[in-house]
Amino acid sequence: MSFQNETWSPSPEGGRKAQKACKLLNLRQGSTERVHRLLSDTCPRFTLGLLDAGKAHLQRQVKPEAWLSSGPSPGPGHLLLVCYLSGFYPKPVWVMWMRGEQGQLGTQRGDILPNADGTWYLRATLDVAAGEVAGLACRVKHSSLGGQDLVLHWGAPHSALGWILLAVIVALALLTALGFWFGKRCRIIRRWIDALKVKRHLMVVIPEIWPKGITEERIKNEESKCCSSGLK
């Protein structure tokens, strides 16, 4: 049977059963209208929505995250260099260990494996003599990179960002140490100030906190420094 223009029609090979079924279906006007609405409107819109969603999913581009590491030593005097790629989409990707513009034929590429989020994961290895690692790099080509290859050099120096972060950490450590030292000194000054109040009993009661050569004028100068710094 076929349905066209809100009417069921039997096919020639359907025989009498198809003719009878079509006759009964055509008598149910409400049903034929619903079928017509489903076939002409609901189903096409639903199908187009699926196609649009699938197209957007298939055309998405996710750049790979890449990093280098060394694997288990393949033998004395040899290193196993490993180039990791993860989180890229779509699946097709090209990766090769290079020396300059020369691809290293010993590059071994593993299987492209799926991540839980639908992206892909891959690693490429190279067995190389320990004395020949200089100048090696892992080159990656992927559609998400916009025609610009991703190149990771083996043994490359830390990035400028890494040096900046290191400098900030060192500066913070120095400031913390300086603040601790200055705070400790101010606490000593406070003890000297308290000692002035009992100066006539100082040598008997707490002689250990009165260093030699400390005058009242020096104590007042040190106190003003602590107050100006906000450490009280």
C-alpha positions in Angstrom: 0.0 0.0 0.0 1.0 3.6 -0.5 -0.2 6.9 1.0 -0.5 10.0 -1.1 -2.8 13.1 -1.1 -4.5 11.9 2.2 -5.5 8.6 0.5 -4.4 5.0 0.9 -3.9 3.1 -2.4 -3.2 -0.6 -2.8 -0.3 -1.8 -4.9 -1.1 -4.2 -7.8 0.6 -7.0 -6.1 -1.2 -6.4 -2.9 -4.3 -8.3 -4.0 -7.7 -8.2 -2.5 -6.4 -7.9 1.1 -4.6 -4.7 0.2 -7.7 -3.3 -1.5 -9.8 -4.1 1.5 -7.4 -2.6 4.0 -7.1 0.6 2.0 -10.9 0.9 1.8 -11.2 0.6 5.6 -8.4 3.1 6.2 -9.8 5.6 3.8 -13.1 5.5 5.7 -11.4 6.8 8.9 -10.9 10.4 7.9 -9.3 11.4 11.2 -6.6 8.8 10.9 -5.7 9.7 7.3 -5.4 13.4 8.3 -3.1 12.5 11.2 -1.0 10.3 8.9 -0.8 13.1 6.4 0.3 15.6 9.0 3.0 13.2 10.3 4.4 12.5 6.9 4.3 16.0 5.5 5.2 18.1 8.5 6.2 16.4 11.8 8.6 13.7 10.4 10.4 16.0 7.9 11.0 18.7 10.6 12.2 16.0 13.1 14.5 14.5 10.4 16.0 17.9 9.5 16.6 18.6 13.1 18.6 15.4 13.4 20.6 16.2 10.3 21.4 19.7 11.6 22.5 18.4 15.0 24.6 15.6 13.4 26.2 18.1 10.9 27.2 20.4 13.8 28.7 17.5 15.7 30.5 16.1 12.7 31.9 19.5 11.7 33.2 20.5 15.2 36.9 21.1 15.6 38.8 20.5 18.8 42.6 21.1 19.0 44.8 18.4 20.4 46.7 18.8 23.6 50.3 17.5 23.1 53.2 16.8 25.4 56.4 14.8 25.4 57.8 12.2 27.7 60.3 9.3 27.8 59.1 5.7 28.1 60.8 2.6 29.4 64.3 2.3 28.0 64.4 -0.1 25.0 68.0 -1.0 25.7 71.4 0.2 26.8 72.3 3.6 25.5 68.8 4.1 24.0 65.8 6.3 24.8 62.2 5.8 24.0 60.7 9.2 23.1 56.9 9.5 23.4 54.7 12.1 21.9 51.2 12.2 23.4 48.1 13.7 21.7 44.8 13.9 23.4 41.4 15.6 23.2 41.4 16.1 19.4 38.4 15.9 17.0 37.8 14.8 14.3 39.7 11.5 14.3 42.1 11.9 11.3 45.5 13.2 12.5 49.1 13.0 11.3 52.0 12.8 13.7 55.7 12.2 13.1 59.0 12.5 14.9 61.2 14.8 12.9 64.8 16.0 12.7 64.5 19.3 11.0 62.3 18.7 8.0 63.3 15.0 7.8 60.7 12.5 9.1 62.1 9.7 11.3 61.1 6.4 9.7 61.4 4.7 13.1 58.3 6.5 14.4 55.8 4.0 15.8 52.2 5.3 15.9 49.7 3.6 18.2 46.0 3.1 17.7 43.7 6.1 17.9 41.6 5.5 21.0 38.4 7.2 22.1 38.2 9.5 25.2 35.1 9.5 27.3 34.0 12.9 25.9 34.0 11.7 22.3 37.4 13.1 21.4 40.5 11.0 20.5 43.8 10.0 22.0 47.1 8.8 20.3 50.8 8.4 21.1 53.8 8.2 18.8 57.1 6.7 19.9 60.7 6.7 18.6 63.5 4.5 19.7 66.7 6.6 19.4 70.3 6.4 20.7 70.8 8.6 23.7 73.4 10.7 22.0 71.2 11.5 19.0 68.2 13.1 20.7 69.4 16.7 20.0 67.3 18.4 17.3 64.4 15.9 17.4 60.8 17.2 17.5 57.3 15.8 17.3 55.2 17.4 14.5 51.4 17.2 14.5 49.0 18.0 11.6 45.2 18.3 12.4 42.3 20.0 10.7 41.6 22.0 13.9 45.0 23.7 13.7 44.1 25.8 10.7 47.0 24.7 8.6 49.7 25.5 11.2 51.5 22.4 12.4 52.0 21.8 16.1 55.7 21.2 16.8 57.1 20.1 20.2 60.9 20.0 20.5 62.6 17.4 22.6 64.5 19.0 25.5 63.1 22.5 24.7 63.7 25.1 27.4 60.9 26.2 29.7 58.5 28.6 28.2 58.6 32.3 29.1 55.4 31.8 31.1 57.1 29.1 33.2 60.0 31.5 34.0 57.5 34.2 34.9 55.7 31.9 37.3 59.0 30.8 38.8 60.0 34.5 39.3 56.7 35.3 41.0 57.0 32.3 43.3 60.5 33.3 44.3 59.5 37.0 44.9 56.5 35.9 47.1 58.8 33.6 49.1 61.3 36.5 49.6 58.5 38.9 50.6 57.1 36.4 53.1 60.5 35.8 54.6 61.2 39.5 54.9 57.8 40.1 56.5 58.4 37.4 59.0 61.9 38.8 59.9 60.6 42.3 60.2 57.7 41.2 62.3 60.0 39.3 64.6 62.3 42.3 65.0 59.3 44.5 65.9 58.3 42.1 68.6 61.8 42.4 70.0 61.4 46.2 69.9 58.2 45.9 71.9 60.0 43.9 74.5 62.7 46.6 74.7 59.9 49.2 75.1 58.3 47.2 77.9 61.8 46.9 79.5 62.2 50.7 79.5 59.2 50.9 81.8 60.9 48.7 84.4 64.4 49.9 83.7 65.5 50.3 87.2 64.6 46.6 87.8 65.8 45.3 84.4 69.2 43.9 85.4 67.6 41.8 88.2 64.3 40.8 86.6 64.9 40.2 82.9 68.5 40.9 82.0 68.6 38.5 79.1 66.4 40.8 76.9 68.5 43.9 77.3 71.3 43.6 74.7 74.5 45.6 75.1 74.7 49.0 73.4 70.9 49.5 73.2 70.0 53.1 74.1 66.6 54.7 74.6 67.1 56.8 71.5 67.7 53.7 69.4 64.6 52.0 70.8 62.4 55.0 69.9 63.8 55.0 66.3 63.1 51.3 65.9 59.6 51.8 67.3 58.8 54.5 64.8 59.9 52.2 61.9 57.6 49.5 63.1 54.7 51.9 63.5 55.3 53.4 60.0 55.3 49.8 58.5 52.0 49.0 60.1 53.5 46.2 62.3 52.6 46.9 65.9 
